[in-house]
Amino acid sequence: MPVLDFLNPVKGFGVTFREMFKKVDTVMYPEDKRPTAPRFHGHHQLNRWPDGLEKCIGCELCAWACPADAIYVEGRDNTPEERYSPGERYGHVYQINYLRCILCGLCIEACPTRALTMTNEYELADDDREKLIWTKEQLLVPLLETMEAPPHAMRLGKDEKDYYRLGGAGVSPTGRAPGMSGPGGPSGPAVPATATDEDVPGQDEVKPGGEQATYSGQEAEL
């Protein structure tokens, strides 16, 4: 029996022995948590306007775009006494079932007002299935000190177009408003970015503009 034939059974272990001596790239999670990419698809958040009104208009386009049927929305009309958004309607009931959600981001692309964005938070594991169905209260970004909890009247203009003149500015929980600029730089007070009548969406066009707000404070254009 040739000597080389005797070594044939162990040839397949060549790759195994070679990889044994390479540096291990394992991350010791959760002790070592690495930062995610700015456009990472984490769990969702519902954004607000700088005065505290909700950006969601209850159109249900996100629910229609979801391939996993993970989003449930019930819209309701705003009234002069109870106004939750600048539009005619608002999302009265909003739920995302993370037992179904595949974090594809199609709902973000479908949203006409950029009310729904994705954060960099990815820890969703739980031993209770009911806790993985997030409600509107869990998804809404917290109010800042300069905000007023809805319902209340519009503070940034007379109608919805005045809000869109802000360029789709929304406020992240870090206190900075995407699409806003401060005279003192990043640490200066946030003021609405200037806009012209061309920035106002027409009847056949919705042009909110703006950036994506995340819980980690990272801001990136969609």
C-alpha positions as CSV (number, residue, x, y, z in Angstrom):
1,M,0.0,0.0,0.0
2,P,1.6,3.3,-1.1
3,V,2.4,5.8,1.7
4,L,0.4,8.6,-0.1
5,D,-2.7,6.5,-0.1
6,F,-2.4,6.2,3.6
7,L,-2.5,10.0,4.0
8,N,-5.6,10.4,1.8
9,P,-8.1,10.1,4.7
10,V,-6.5,13.0,6.5
11,K,-6.1,15.4,3.6
12,G,-9.5,16.8,4.3
13,F,-8.3,18.0,7.7
14,G,-5.7,20.3,6.2
15,V,-8.1,23.3,6.1
16,T,-9.2,22.5,9.7
17,F,-5.6,22.5,11.1
18,R,-4.8,25.7,9.1
19,E,-7.7,27.6,10.5
20,M,-7.0,26.5,14.1
21,F,-4.0,28.8,14.3
22,K,-5.7,31.9,12.9
23,K,-6.8,34.8,15.0
24,V,-10.4,34.4,16.3
25,D,-12.8,37.1,15.3
26,T,-15.5,36.1,17.8
27,V,-17.2,39.1,19.6
28,M,-18.0,38.3,23.2
29,Y,-21.5,39.6,23.1
30,P,-23.2,40.9,25.3
31,E,-20.1,41.9,27.2
32,D,-18.6,43.4,24.1
33,K,-21.1,45.4,22.0
34,R,-19.8,46.7,18.8
35,P,-21.4,49.8,17.1
36,T,-23.6,49.2,14.1
37,A,-23.5,50.8,10.7
38,P,-25.4,54.1,10.4
39,R,-28.0,52.6,8.1
40,F,-28.4,49.4,10.2
41,H,-32.0,48.1,10.2
42,G,-32.9,47.9,13.9
43,H,-36.4,48.2,15.4
44,H,-38.7,51.1,14.3
45,Q,-39.6,54.4,15.8
46,L,-42.4,56.9,15.2
47,N,-41.1,60.4,14.9
48,R,-42.5,63.8,16.0
49,W,-42.5,67.3,14.7
50,P,-40.5,69.8,16.8
51,D,-43.6,71.0,18.5
52,G,-44.5,67.5,19.6
53,L,-47.2,66.6,17.1
54,E,-46.9,63.2,15.5
55,K,-45.7,62.8,12.0
56,C,-47.8,59.8,11.3
57,I,-51.0,60.6,9.3
58,G,-52.6,57.2,9.6
59,C,-52.4,56.5,5.8
60,E,-51.6,52.8,6.4
61,L,-49.2,52.7,3.5
62,C,-46.6,51.1,5.7
63,A,-49.0,48.3,6.5
64,W,-49.8,47.7,2.8
65,A,-46.1,47.7,1.9
66,C,-45.1,45.1,4.6
67,P,-44.5,41.7,3.0
68,A,-44.8,39.9,6.4
69,D,-48.1,41.6,7.4
70,A,-46.5,42.7,10.6
71,I,-47.9,46.2,10.8
72,Y,-51.4,47.2,11.9
73,V,-52.7,50.7,11.7
74,E,-56.0,52.4,12.5
75,G,-56.3,56.0,11.4
76,R,-58.6,58.5,12.9
77,D,-59.6,62.1,11.9
78,N,-58.1,65.1,13.7
79,T,-60.5,67.6,15.2
80,P,-60.1,71.2,16.3
81,E,-60.4,70.0,19.9
82,E,-58.0,67.0,19.5
83,R,-55.2,67.3,17.1
84,Y,-52.4,64.8,17.1
85,S,-50.8,65.5,13.7
86,P,-50.7,68.4,11.2
87,G,-52.6,66.3,8.6
88,E,-56.3,65.5,8.4
89,R,-55.7,62.1,10.1
90,Y,-53.4,60.5,12.6
91,G,-52.4,57.0,13.6
92,H,-54.8,56.2,16.5
93,V,-53.7,52.6,16.7
94,Y,-50.2,51.5,15.6
95,Q,-48.7,48.1,16.2
96,I,-45.7,46.2,14.9
97,N,-45.5,42.5,15.4
98,Y,-41.8,41.6,15.8
99,L,-42.6,38.0,15.7
100,R,-43.3,38.5,12.0
101,C,-41.2,41.6,11.1
102,I,-38.2,40.8,8.9
103,L,-36.7,44.3,9.3
104,C,-36.6,44.8,5.5
105,G,-37.3,48.5,5.6
106,L,-40.0,48.6,2.9
107,C,-42.4,50.3,5.3
108,I,-39.8,53.1,5.7
109,E,-39.7,53.6,1.9
110,A,-43.5,53.7,1.7
111,C,-44.0,56.3,4.5
112,P,-44.8,59.7,2.8
113,T,-44.0,61.8,5.8
114,R,-41.0,60.0,7.2
115,A,-42.9,59.3,10.3
116,L,-41.5,55.8,10.5
117,T,-37.8,55.2,10.6
118,M,-35.5,52.5,11.8
119,T,-33.1,52.8,14.8
120,N,-29.8,51.1,15.5
121,E,-31.2,49.1,18.4
122,Y,-31.4,45.4,17.7
123,E,-32.0,43.7,21.0
124,L,-35.5,42.4,20.7
125,A,-35.3,39.0,22.4
126,D,-37.9,38.2,25.0
127,D,-39.4,35.1,26.7
128,D,-42.9,36.5,26.4
129,R,-44.4,36.6,22.9
130,E,-46.9,39.3,23.8
131,K,-44.1,41.7,24.6
132,L,-42.9,41.4,21.0
133,I,-46.0,43.2,19.7
134,W,-45.0,46.8,20.1
135,T,-47.7,49.5,20.5
136,K,-47.7,53.1,19.4
137,E,-46.7,54.2,22.9
138,Q,-43.5,52.0,22.7
139,L,-42.7,53.2,19.2
140,L,-43.1,57.0,19.7
141,V,-39.9,58.9,20.4
142,P,-40.0,60.5,23.9
143,L,-41.0,64.2,24.2
144,L,-38.2,66.7,24.5
145,E,-38.3,69.7,27.0
146,T,-39.4,72.0,24.2
147,M,-42.3,69.8,23.1
148,E,-45.9,69.7,24.1
149,A,-47.7,66.4,24.4
150,P,-50.5,66.1,21.9
151,P,-53.4,66.8,21.4
152,H,-52.8,70.5,20.9
153,A,-53.1,73.1,18.1
154,M,-50.4,73.5,15.4
155,R,-47.5,75.6,16.6
156,L,-45.3,75.7,13.5
157,G,-47.8,77.0,11.0
158,K,-51.4,77.3,9.9
159,D,-51.6,74.1,7.9
160,E,-49.8,71.0,6.9
161,K,-47.8,72.8,4.2
162,D,-46.2,75.0,6.7
163,Y,-44.8,71.9,8.5
164,Y,-43.4,70.5,5.2
165,R,-41.5,73.8,4.7
166,L,-39.3,72.6,7.5
167,G,-37.9,70.1,5.1
168,G,-39.3,67.1,6.9
169,A,-37.4,68.0,10.1
170,G,-38.1,65.6,12.9
171,V,-36.7,65.3,16.4
172,S,-34.6,62.4,17.7
173,P,-34.5,61.6,21.4
174,T,-31.0,63.0,21.6
175,G,-32.4,66.6,21.3
176,R,-31.1,67.3,17.8
177,A,-33.5,67.7,15.0
178,P,-32.6,66.1,11.6
179,G,-32.9,68.8,9.0
180,M,-32.4,71.5,11.6
181,S,-29.4,73.8,11.9
182,G,-28.0,75.7,14.9
183,P,-26.1,79.0,14.7
184,G,-23.6,77.7,17.3
185,G,-22.8,74.5,15.3
186,P,-23.8,71.1,16.7
187,S,-24.1,72.4,20.2
188,G,-26.0,75.5,19.2
189,P,-29.8,75.9,19.6
190,A,-31.7,74.1,16.9
191,V,-33.8,76.3,14.5
192,P,-35.8,75.3,11.4
193,A,-33.8,75.2,8.2
194,T,-34.8,77.8,5.7
195,A,-37.0,76.7,2.8
196,T,-38.8,78.2,-0.2
197,D,-42.2,77.6,-1.8
198,E,-40.5,75.1,-4.0
199,D,-40.1,72.8,-1.0
200,V,-43.8,72.7,-0.4
201,P,-45.3,69.5,-1.9
202,G,-48.0,69.9,-4.5
203,Q,-51.2,68.0,-4.9
204,D,-49.5,65.1,-6.7
205,E,-46.2,65.2,-4.8
206,V,-45.2,64.6,-1.2
207,K,-41.8,66.0,-0.5
208,P,-41.0,65.7,3.2
209,G,-37.2,65.4,2.8
210,G,-35.1,65.2,6.0
211,E,-32.9,62.5,7.5
212,Q,-33.4,59.4,9.5
213,A,-33.4,59.8,13.3
214,T,-32.0,57.0,15.5
215,Y,-31.9,56.4,19.2
216,S,-28.1,56.3,19.0
217,G,-28.0,59.9,17.9
218,Q,-26.6,59.0,14.5
219,E,-28.2,60.9,11.7
220,A,-28.0,59.8,8.1
221,E,-29.9,60.7,5.0
222,L,-32.3,58.0,3.7
